[in-house]
Amino acid sequence: MPFPRGRKPTAIAGSKIPKLNAAASENQEEGTQAKRSSSPPRGAPKKRTAFIDITNAHKVQISLPGKRKEPGKKTVKKTSSTSVSANNQIPKEFDIDSENSEDPYMCPEYAKDIFDYLKKREEKFVLCNYMTKQPSLNSEMRAILIDWLVEVQENFELYHETLYLAVKIVDHYLSKTPVHREMLQLVGSTAMLIASKFEERSPPCVDDFLYICDDAYKREELISMEASILQTLSFDINIPIPYRFLRRYAKCVSASMDTLTLARYYCEMSLMEVDLVPWRGSLVASACLLMALVTKDLGGWSPILRFHSGYQASDLAPVVRRIHSMLSAPPDDKLRAIRNKYSHKVFFEVASLPLVLIDVLEKALAS
């Protein structure tokens, strides 16, 4: 609100205000209460409560510095969150969240419940191989699109969660809507825009996505596609992705960063394979972690992993075999975005590691 002419404001934004001591704050509070209880200006309507006083003002107790505690009242100590395993009925040997009891960002009290909820939520987003419903598309075109989305994620320095969610959005949209091949890139870039709004702190703008498409589409087309995707998915885009489960399960075995990165490489390569679309993200993440553990000779599917994932080693067998078959196939020179990405030193050059033999994997699956 502008100040009247000829008058200076009493306080300036950002100026330091001296602190009041206890007596001054009490006097200030009494003065405020006196002003509130004074009669309204002449001609103003009288203030009254509707029916009853529905506020909590009469229940609020302000503890001022130096105020004595009333006798007879006991102070209730706040219980520590170290009793997570007892509250969630988690055996002590499987408790991986108590170590973060002092970190509110880790949500140790709810971590197990959150991932159990995400695992149940996967049932709502189970897909089939939808390529038979797409007369103008095939699996190779989808792989080209995802290879391009990986480059977009790197160029914009987006989170990995954004990439995985964008691929999920593309798959769910294509499973319900026939798309011409000329519009496939528009679907992918729009899905990345939606995922960025959901995951990123500072998502790229519409013009950025138009630029990476070489201005092949107009602004109105991208906005129209965004509305079409959201309406087709009923605005429910909180789709569980394998990347979240992978990080959770890697924490169960205290996997090192290079081991987790190797599992991330396998998991990201699985995005290219349309045959893995029907498999749940938690199952794909479990299979990728098992392959990384066996490759690093760190054991197999341990009891703690069975407890937190809910999968036995035999449940992972079909996915492990499919991913191993995909990785052992000769690489396509045109689709090397993921391999080049994980050949960098930042990612421990895990893409250059030799692939574990299938016989070794079979032994781990049988144990």
Secondary structure as UniProt FT lines:
FT   TURN            5..6
FT   TURN            13..14
FT   HELIX           22..37
FT   TURN            42..43
FT   HELIX           57..59
FT   TURN            65..66
FT   TURN            71..72
FT   HELIX           81..83
FT   HELIX           84..87
FT   TURN            88..89
FT   HELIX           92..94
FT   HELIX           98..100
FT   TURN            101..102
FT   HELIX           104..106
FT   TURN            108..110
FT   HELIX           111..121
FT   HELIX           122..125
FT   HELIX           130..133
FT   TURN            135..136
FT   HELIX           139..155
FT   TURN            156..157
FT   HELIX           160..174
FT   TURN            175..176
FT   HELIX           181..183
FT   HELIX           184..199
FT   HELIX           206..212
FT   TURN            213..215
FT   HELIX           219..232
FT   TURN            233..235
FT   HELIX           242..252
FT   TURN            253..254
FT   HELIX           257..270
FT   TURN            271..272
FT   HELIX           274..276
FT   TURN            277..278
FT   HELIX           281..295
FT   TURN            296..297
FT   HELIX           303..309
FT   HELIX           313..328
FT   TURN            333..334
FT   HELIX           337..341
FT   TURN            342..343
FT   HELIX           345..347
FT   TURN            348..349
FT   HELIX           350..352
FT   HELIX           358..366
//
